[in-house]
């Protein structure tokens, strides 16, 4: 052991130096991203049970909520692409089981559950959605019995909204053909299950209700699971049934299946075949019912007549009414006489009134302005024709007389003399005709009128 203390203290070997650890410094974003990657890798798919709280649907279509239990809370997010597949409406206080992955919201450094599937705890999502919609529509009064309309006795046209591939349409047509062969059926084919089937059913109801003379519509399908029948639990189908202008019979599934469409419809049929039996009755049944009513009416009338006859016979046999038949006959005779006298008096009054009316008619005819105008118009036409004839004759005579006088005047006219080569000589101022050569002197100006025109001349000599 001495060798441990042989060397002086100063000469002891210095202890080996420990390596210094290098520091790795993260930014907040880097650390957050690393935590996010670890969480998303470790908790890629988890199922979480809890109570919904703070449920909010943003205008982006995404759903934000909080899952909580007695001591912890977990933020949750459900994107619009996953939310549209939910059959129920998430509300505060509802216990659910959520499936999704854990991720981190980097701006706030919060970890959250990105939910991909959500279902009620202890109750199926479809059943919850059914109960929620049923409660809401019942509060609006869509199930009220006062809104149910009666079916027509013999509809002119029957509309059917269902699939052409199912057994429902065959069952409906078979029953209708058996019970009422000449009924008019209008079919609107549509899908009855799967994505988008509810919208097609609602559109079919609206279209077929607007077909002229359709009196009732059957909508339905054959049996199936709750998922298969779910299209008839959609709100759009319920609204289309409630606003239909004609009565609607819902025939969905079997007798034990109850859908929202059954509750809203005017009548629920347990099966499609039963719907066809409800919508029309046998013509033979109508005929038999009419015959039974006719027999009851005839029997009732005959029974009443017989009872009244017996009553009259009983009353006529009483002592107080022994002379009733005779008095009745005398009263009848007196009534006939009065009737005849009244008829004669009325006939006389009517005859007198008729004569007075005829006289008034004649007076009215004589003073009828229209007829007077017609007579005056006829007279005017006659007088006008006579006047025209007279004027024409006078004109002819005057024209002949004028021609005669014109001929005579033409014979005596000085112009005619001038036309034969003679001329008229006038003094200078044309105030007098010169008949004597002594009336002028040499150098005077005279005017000579010829048959055509006139000339001025100077007197150069007098003979």
Secondary structure, DSSP 8 states (H G I E B T S, - for coil): -GGGGSS-STTS---------------HHHHHHHHHHHHHHHTSSEEEEEEEEEEEE-TTS-EEEEEE-SS-EEEEEE-HHHHTT-SS---TT-EEEEEEEEEEETTTTEEEEEEEEEEESSS-HHHHHHHHHHHHHHHHTTT-GGG-----SS-SEEEEEE-SSSHHHHHHHHHHHHH-TT-EEEEEE---SSTTHHHHHHHHHHHHHTSTTEEEEEEEE----TTTTGGGGSHHHHHHHHT-SSEEEEEESSTT---HHHHHSSEE-SSHHHHHHHH---HHHHHHHHHHHHHHHHHHHHHHHHHHHHHHHHHHTSGGGTTHHHHHHHHHHHHHHHHHHHHHHHHHHHHHHHHHHHHHHHHHHHT-HHHHHHHHHHHHHHHHHHHHHHHHHHHHHHHHHHHHHHHHHHHH-HHHHHHTT--EEE-TTSSSB---GGG--TT-EEEEE-SS-EEEEE-----
